[in-house]
Amino acid sequence: MNKIKLFLVDDDALFLKSLEIEFMDNGDFEIETFISGELCIANLSKKPDIIILDYHLDGINPGAMNGLETLKKIKSINKDIPVIILSSQDKIEVAVNCMHHNAFDYVVKSETAFVRLRKAIDSVFHLQKIQKELNWYMDRM
């Protein structure tokens, strides 16, 4: 089976590295990490299967695109890339706003974040499989 091409985007270098290590140790992933939304967007031609994107991305450069702006730009380039927002924000309004802009899921940074991210990734592939089967069935009607 092919490796899942995963983009991790977070301006917190320590958290980004720990997330990368977790995914490398617990799955079959090809991982690329980016410290800004701009760098992620510049590399979309590498066709990631999934993007995990931090909601706040202005820790290094206060003028950088935030996660929501990056999400909107990703979706304007390729609406089919699943984007999971990862954030320390636990406000429901923030999560709803991200979902309104077509985020696949919203995960709060916590001790269970990695487990929730893995479940969200599994859900992405499960839904894609169902969609393919539905398309196959509809093509034969």
Buried (B, 14 or more C-beta within 10 A) or exposed (E): EEEBBBBBBBBBEEBBEEBBEBBEEEEEBBBBBBBBBBBBBEBBEEEBBBBBBBBBBBBEEEEBBBBBBBBBBBBEEEEEBBBBBBBEBEEEEBBEBBEEBBBBBBBBBEEEBBEBBBEBBEBBEEEEEEEEEEEEEEEEE
